[in-house]
Amino acid sequence: MSTRVSKLSNGLRIVSEAMPQLETASVGLWVDVGARHEAREINGVSHLLEHMAFKGTERRSAQAIAEEIEAVGGHLNAYTSREHTAYFAKVMKDDTPLALDLLADILQHSVFDDEELARERAVVMQEIAQSHDTPDDIVFDFFQETAFPDQPLGWTILGPAEGVAALSRDDLAGYMSAHYSAPRMVLIGAGRLDHDRLVELAGAAFDRLPPEHSAPKAPARYAGGDYRGSRDLEQVHLVLGFDGIPYGDPDFYTGQVLSTLLGGGMSSRLFQEIRERRGLAYAVFTFSSAYTDGGIFGVYAGTAPGEVAELIPVMAEEMTKVERAVTEEEMARARAQLKSALLMSLESSSARCERLGRQMLIFGRPIPVEEMIAKIDAISGADVTRVARRIFAGSRPTVAALGPIDKVEPYDRIAGRFG
């Protein structure tokens, strides 16, 4: 695998992985800013800014941006997370210069036209309304806010509707100027492309990025707690979680193995016991979300109101069992799942860009796949049981329940199952 790294004089880092067997290329900018960098009064600005970047520049209208990329069969997209924002394109190999020109244009010359802003605010407010109408989506926002109360890491990425409605052009332009500096951005390319040519194109295209600005973020402060939302739904949507493991922690990969073994597939303990043996839920899975200075480990299940009283004790029992012992067969399956997901992602230029962008912003270097696989292979069953105890016994649980919640156990009883 050919991974190369360069740095422009303005501080913009450029990373590429050549995939000469492809006819396409993916390129994108990963920015070290996300929802947790926001002040309360502008919560949602990172996400709205991501939308507005495609809504017109000094030399292109929103329609022209869409037409130019689609005229060559390519596509542009973006996303906002709690810590990062990304803008990326996928095109045929000969159209890489166009993709870079479009990305440079939207990130340096967006005009944030007032009429376009009014329309896009309305679009985002519809997105917010849709999330509130999707219980298995919005329950995670309630869960996050309960786990990290009174701090940016607990706020929603979309922001509150009333706050988004008040965001102005000056809010967007000021936020972009303060956070979108060259040293906090990484240009990633993967596919049929040449690194030296990518550096040459980037040097010419990204010449208007502002200098570095300090952008401190509030530290992650996990608290845990209880959220109950009563709604007239067919199911109870339940999320149960704990303080998790940050990127860079020696136990990071062990936490990923634990998550996979416990609830990462059809052979996992929770799926087998809760769905296959007892029929208590259609959907049940674990997640292990990491941040630079914290994390969260959780389980989601959606169940009928009459089943939730049985579901919670079974869920807790399976989780605490992992603190005592795991089998080598389970370990082998979990390792294989993680490694295959990693290796399969190498077949996609977009997935390679995503991996490299995240690694550069978090660790400051590309991490070789061989290094990650070696770390996964080195994890033992004893490591998993130790990390399970660290997570499940090491913090107050966070409980979020949405729907017909009358039969959901009291918080203290749930917490006592892990004490």
PyMOL commands that set and color helices and strands:
alter all, ss='L'
color gray80, all
select helices_A, chain A and resi 35-37+40-42+45-52+62-71+93-108+114-132+135-147+152-154+161-166+169-179+182-184+195-205+252-263+269-277+308-321+328-345+349-363+369-377+381-392+411-416
alter helices_A, ss='H'
color red, helices_A
select strands_A, chain A and resi 2-7+13-18+24-31+75-80+85-92+185-191+225-230+236-243+283-290+295-303+398-403
alter strands_A, ss='S'
color yellow, strands_A
deselect
rebuild
show_as cartoon
